[in-house]
Amino acid sequence: MRAGAARLWARGTFAVVAAWSIVTIVTIVAVAPAWAFWRNALGYTIDGARLLGSPNLATLVEVLRDSPFAGRTMVAAAVAGGVLALLLNPFLAGGVIGALVREPMARGAGEPRFDGTRGARFAGDGARLYGPLLRSR
């Protein structure tokens, strides 16, 4: 376990941070429409307190009736975010796996030499391994 953690720290830190960042951005994009709707619909009314106290279907229907496009927008954003995450998952996994298995080429006194930037290598490994990882589902 120590050797794996050391390998991750030495080679995969960028890959893990990049994967987490991309997943965070996709999550924010998928949740933003619902967040905006609920903030606007419930921010200044008593309905917000009523829904938090005890979820009431009648109150929820009343709030959604005031904004007929809100439900469709929230569902569309959630589905789009889910599909995007599903399609990005093999790419991100490929980038992280590539960063962990690739051996850095020694340049001199222990300094790693990279064939390109870490981001380019991450993207290249993600693209190269995307097909096999997508088919393995």
C-alpha positions as CSV (number, residue, x, y, z in Angstrom):
1,M,0.0,0.0,0.0
2,R,2.9,2.4,0.8
3,A,4.5,1.6,-2.6
4,G,1.2,2.3,-4.4
5,A,0.7,5.6,-2.5
6,A,4.3,6.6,-3.3
7,R,3.7,5.8,-6.9
8,L,0.5,7.8,-7.0
9,W,2.1,10.8,-5.3
10,A,5.1,10.7,-7.6
11,R,3.4,10.1,-11.0
12,G,-0.3,10.4,-10.6
13,T,-0.9,13.5,-8.6
14,F,-1.7,15.6,-11.7
15,A,-3.9,12.9,-13.2
16,V,-6.0,12.6,-10.0
17,V,-6.3,16.4,-9.6
18,A,-7.3,16.7,-13.3
19,A,-9.9,13.9,-13.0
20,W,-11.4,15.5,-9.8
21,S,-11.5,18.9,-11.4
22,I,-13.3,17.7,-14.5
23,V,-15.8,15.7,-12.4
24,T,-16.4,18.8,-10.2
25,I,-17.0,21.0,-13.3
26,V,-19.5,18.5,-14.8
27,T,-21.2,18.3,-11.4
28,I,-21.6,22.1,-11.1
29,V,-22.9,22.4,-14.7
30,A,-25.5,19.6,-14.0
31,V,-26.6,21.0,-10.7
32,A,-26.6,24.8,-11.5
33,P,-30.1,25.0,-13.1
34,A,-31.7,23.2,-10.2
35,W,-29.8,25.3,-7.7
36,A,-30.8,28.6,-9.4
37,F,-34.5,27.5,-9.6
38,W,-34.7,26.4,-6.0
39,R,-32.9,29.6,-4.8
40,N,-35.2,31.8,-6.8
41,A,-38.4,29.9,-6.0
42,L,-37.9,29.3,-2.3
43,G,-35.5,32.0,-1.3
44,Y,-38.0,34.6,-0.3
45,T,-41.2,32.7,0.4
46,I,-42.6,30.7,3.3
47,D,-42.8,27.7,1.0
48,G,-39.1,27.0,1.5
49,A,-39.6,26.6,5.2
50,R,-42.6,24.4,4.6
51,L,-40.8,22.1,2.2
52,L,-37.8,21.9,4.5
53,G,-40.0,21.2,7.6
54,S,-42.0,18.4,6.0
55,P,-41.8,17.6,2.2
56,N,-45.3,18.3,0.9
57,L,-46.3,17.2,-2.6
58,A,-48.9,19.9,-2.9
59,T,-46.4,22.6,-2.1
60,L,-43.9,21.2,-4.5
61,V,-46.5,21.0,-7.3
62,E,-47.5,24.6,-6.5
63,V,-43.9,25.8,-6.7
64,L,-43.3,23.9,-10.0
65,R,-46.5,25.3,-11.5
66,D,-45.2,28.9,-11.0
67,S,-42.3,28.0,-13.3
68,P,-43.4,25.4,-15.9
69,F,-40.0,25.1,-17.5
70,A,-38.1,24.5,-14.3
71,G,-38.9,20.8,-14.0
72,R,-37.9,20.1,-17.6
73,T,-34.7,22.2,-17.3
74,M,-33.6,20.5,-14.1
75,V,-34.3,17.0,-15.6
76,A,-32.5,17.9,-18.9
77,A,-29.5,19.3,-17.0
78,A,-29.3,16.2,-14.8
79,V,-29.6,13.8,-17.7
80,A,-27.0,15.7,-19.7
81,G,-24.6,15.8,-16.8
82,G,-25.1,12.0,-16.2
83,V,-24.5,11.2,-19.9
84,L,-21.4,13.5,-20.0
85,A,-20.1,11.9,-16.8
86,L,-20.7,8.4,-18.3
87,L,-18.9,9.3,-21.5
88,L,-16.0,11.0,-19.6
89,N,-15.5,8.2,-17.1
90,P,-13.4,6.0,-19.5
91,F,-11.3,9.0,-20.6
92,L,-10.5,10.0,-17.0
93,A,-9.8,6.4,-15.9
94,G,-7.5,6.0,-18.9
95,G,-5.6,9.2,-18.1
96,V,-5.1,8.1,-14.4
97,I,-4.2,4.5,-15.4
98,G,-1.7,5.8,-18.0
99,A,-0.1,8.2,-15.4
100,L,0.3,5.3,-13.0
101,V,1.7,2.7,-15.3
102,R,4.1,4.8,-17.4
103,E,7.7,4.8,-16.3
104,P,9.4,8.2,-16.4
105,M,12.6,8.2,-18.4
106,A,15.6,9.2,-16.4
107,R,17.4,12.3,-17.6
108,G,20.2,12.6,-15.2
109,A,20.5,12.5,-11.4
110,G,17.0,11.1,-10.8
111,E,15.1,13.8,-12.6
112,P,12.1,12.4,-14.6
113,R,11.9,13.4,-18.3
114,F,8.5,13.7,-19.8
115,D,7.8,13.4,-23.6
116,G,5.3,16.2,-23.3
117,T,3.4,18.1,-20.7
118,R,1.6,16.2,-18.0
119,G,-1.8,17.4,-19.4
120,A,-0.9,16.2,-22.9
121,R,0.1,12.8,-21.6
122,F,-3.0,12.6,-19.5
123,A,-5.2,13.4,-22.5
124,G,-3.2,11.0,-24.8
125,D,-3.5,8.1,-22.4
126,G,-7.2,8.9,-21.8
127,A,-7.8,8.9,-25.6
128,R,-5.7,5.8,-26.2
129,L,-7.4,3.8,-23.5
130,Y,-10.9,5.2,-24.0
131,G,-12.2,2.5,-26.4
132,P,-11.0,-0.5,-24.4
133,L,-12.3,0.9,-21.1
134,L,-15.6,1.9,-22.7
135,R,-16.1,-1.6,-24.1
136,S,-15.2,-3.2,-20.8
137,R,-18.5,-2.1,-19.2
